[in-house]
């Protein structure tokens, strides 16, 4: 799940400045600021909410918000909407990643939780690298819209895997 989610995040993380420039949007640093604010807000309560409602419900909501953010990103035309999308993406990415990491750790035997956390982070880092290469190639040959549509597909795959692995646990 997080593998596909991190591949999707790589397009935003690594190419958003170039994308904004291609759209004539200035002040891209504010995108990262609003994204960080969104992440900070959700990380303060998403874990407790997942404990209360279940990983599936919180993860499904976050992935839905992420897909909506990516759709909005494709059509962004102004600085204000661009920054708003940054906030939306921060809410989504800031929720889904820690919820999935906590779930992976909970599913591991107590004596393997450190290894589970390390493996999770390793997969996340590899996915970011793969995503950077993949989306760079897609952007060069097909453009940003195709890359963001690919990110939406990755998000849908994450949602499907979340459903398979966690819908019965919640």
TAFENWO-V487209 format. One line per field, one symbol per residue. phi: phi as a letter, one per 30 degrees, with the letter a starting at -180 (. if undefined). Layout:
phi = ???
//
This chain:
phi = .deddddddedddcbddddeddciccidededdddddeddddddbdddddddcjddddddddddddddddddddcdbbdddddddededdedddcddddddddddddcdedcdddddddedddddddddddddeddddddcbjdeddddddddddddedddedddbdddd
//
